[in-house]
Amino acid sequence: MNLHSAPQDLPEGRRGRPGRPLGPITEGTGPAHRAWLEPLRDAIHGRGVTLDELQTRTGRDKGHISELLRAVGRYPRWVFVRTVLLALGRPRLPYDSMRLSWVIAAQDLGKRTSWIKDCLHEGGARHRTANASAPLDFRAFQQMHRPHYTRYASAFLRRDGLVEKAVDDVFTLLLMLWHDALASENPERFAWPMLRRTVLERAPKENGRPSLVEAAFDTVALDFAPDPVGQVEESMALFRAVGGLPPVQRDVIVLLHLCGLEEARAADELGVSPASVRSTARHATRNLRAALYPDTTTEEEVSGDLDD
């Protein structure tokens, strides 16, 4: 799509000078990024605004605006996108939806939760801490889920400071997006991927997979094992296999067996039905057997995605 000025929106003396057309979106730009970029480009085109006018209205360099609108270079900070969006006046773009799409694309590109949270704060999102100033329904959500979020984070991060910071970042970002969470089908299901992503981006890795090996040294079985060294080796093999499970299966195993949650409680945390948790746990157990005892199992690995 080329971006140029619509004559009817320009002063008399400027008509007939559409300006340099904007090039296409860079090849390879992902669908999540396009989800907010294409509507923004369409709105600019529909209002007949030139790059020169955007430069004047935003105070931003025209070349940088062009790069933003073609997805060239680094993923833009929200304050830049917001500045261009607001420069259009009333472009009939839902602000909250654009912001959420920007967040989803940032996550898709591997941006850390702390970076996203800071960008939203910089871009004018309310940066209240998750305390008494937050809405009552948010505070209730936090009170209900924070203990289990902390236990989940502890399974991977193992250090209190890292665990607390990760969980704090999750709830701060969630508070900024609380309207979107309430508008979603299920706030728990909306929030859980934020927790997983935030924890795993900080967790130690082993062969590119999240490492749970340290958890092997905390298992209750070690207290009663006649051969503690052998038990440690067995536990380490098991937890390596858990780290290699598909994300949802791994979450279920961690919640049930490392955090000690009942199926119903794990289902509440994930925002799914208990039946889905049971089904996913069965698939995960089957895959663990296949990984640990490849010569004795005949079961095929199953993806076992949670499906309410």
C-alpha positions, 0 to 999 in steps of 0.5 A: 500500500502506498501512503500519500495525501488525499487532496480533499484533506489538504489546504488549497496551496498543497493540493496535487502534491502527494509527496513521496509514496511509502514503501511496502511493509518489509518482507518477513514481518510477522502476522502479530506485528502486521495486526497493528501496523496494517490498520495504522497504515490504512488509517494514515492513508484514509486520512490523507496524511503525508510523512511530512505532516506526520513529522510536523505533528509528532516532532519525529524524524520523517525517516524514522516514521517511514521505518516504523510504518514499513517495519524496518529495523528494531521493533518500535517502542509503544510511545512512538506508535502511540505518538503517530496514532494520536497524531491522526486525531480520530482515526477510528482505531480502537486504542486499547486494541492497538495497544494489546496488539502491540504487546502481543507482537512484542511478545511474539518477537521475544521482547522481555516482559520488563521491556514491554512494561516499561514501554507501556509506562513510557507511553502513558499507560497507568503504572500503578503498583499492584496494590490498594490503588488497583481496581478491586477485581484486579486485587482479588485476582492477584490475591487469589493467584499470586501464591501459585504464580510464585510457586510456579516461578520458584520451580524454574528460578529458584532464587527468591529475588528473581521469583519476586521480580518476575511475579511483580512484573507479571502483575504490573503488566497485567494491571496495565492490560486489565481492561483487556483481560476482563474483556477476554473470554477468561482472565486466567487464560489471558494472564497465564501466558504472561507468567510462563513467558516472563518466568522462562525468559529468566530461567536457566536453559539447558540445550535451549530448554528451560532447566529444572535440574536444580529442582531434582535436589529438592524432591521428597524422594531424596529424604527416603532414598537408600541410594541418594546419589542414584536418586539424584541422577534419576531425578535429574533425568526426569526433570530434564525430560520435563523441561523438554515437554511441550509448554502446556504439558510442562506447565501441568506437570510443574503445577501438579507435581512440583507445586503440589496443586490439585487438578481443580486448582491447577485448572483454575490457574490455567483457566481451563477445565479439570478434564483438560488438565487430566487429559494433558497430564496423561499425554505428558506422562506418556511423553515422559515415559517415551523420553526416559524409556525409549526402548520399552514404550510403544506409545506415540507422543501426543501434543496434548494441548489444553482444550477447554 
